[in-house]
């Protein structure tokens, strides 16, 4: 089938969407409900495309919307080639894709290749029948001769990674919930079925995939025991050295095969969730430009609001990403507390979120925005009786990710304009913070996002210029983005006091400050920045040091 394709392409615009553009993550349950059941859906997303087009994003990444028992809210897939009725139908998906493409907005799906749902027909067949070719698509193992579990691996979501299955008469491996059995990527049948899944969506016109926990795709072939970190006995998952259950070197050959499938199609891409803290490992997932197009750099999701630390992380990843690759920047996601809350300070209101927006949209790499961050949505406290995330039970109520997954705050009315029913998670205070109000206010965070996106789209230096860190006083992170046609300098004052700095001279020909109404300085040799504020200034390529 010839699926919908966007009207623009690199050959017509000179702009490659996933490298030069900006991606916006949508958690489908929480974006817009069109049916009144309190849960967001695809038609709801389609009705809100005006907002995304106005904002100026290039692509949306949809967290999983495939059929699922929702044990892990869609990251437990029971059919990779359909849409969960809760979110709509394949027709709804095609409509959304066509509408988005008509506006030049691409769509990334969230592909979950490391595990299925225990309700997936593949697993159902495998557990029933030892002779089935699907048996080897999962990891079924006997106990050790002494009756203990097949190995000492633990689940990231708590407890052992092995579950006894009465029907199978064996244990099976699950790196996450017991409802999410791991898939065996050493089984050729599974590999070709999964490549078929990718082609199914690519043929439909999908622009690419965010790939779930890609660093766990392949395990040690013998599923060897993990060494215990000396002194950390009894510390559960964090007490083990994860040398055989993640980042196995064989993952790279699988990724190269996968890339070949993606490259059968034009202008498609993958971005992989390499959930490790060491960027030296993350960078390997780019291969020689023949593995992932982008590997998420999560360093900033864990970094405090600190100029030196954030500057170091940006500079480190920038230097590590291979020449054939391209960095990316992420501050928030459905798995982590929202950065507006992480960075919050009673003295500064939205100022720190404004500074973070400038960082995200001016550093070198593809920015990933998480829905709601454009209006500064904060973590919403969830009463215990409304917790939804399974981690609240398998780990601890504080481990729940619900607080960053609450419904989008659209309008200053009850239900927030998100739903006419009871929202599946508590709404934040949309009367105090919502899209409609911020659209009316040119000083709002929403307008700063829009203005930064507009500036970025028109600036070759911000889209594709090189990165160089600039000398700056303590508390300030400053850098230059240099392009043959243009230079951009960015200075971000993370400190609690105003500061004056020298950014190498030159008169700005354009730019923005995070403080509404503040002017760009006439010359970059003397730049004043109030506390928790920043500036981006564009000059001719030859200006400055
Ligand atoms: C990573 C996803 O981002 C997270 O939400 C999910 O719970 C795990 N993978 C398991 O699929």
Boltz pocket constraint, residues with backbone or C-beta under 6 A from the ligand:
constraints:
  - pocket:
      binder: B
      contacts: [[A, 72], [A, 75], [A, 76], [A, 112], [A, 176], [A, 212], [A, 213], [A, 273], [A, 334], [A, 335]]
      max_distance: 6.0
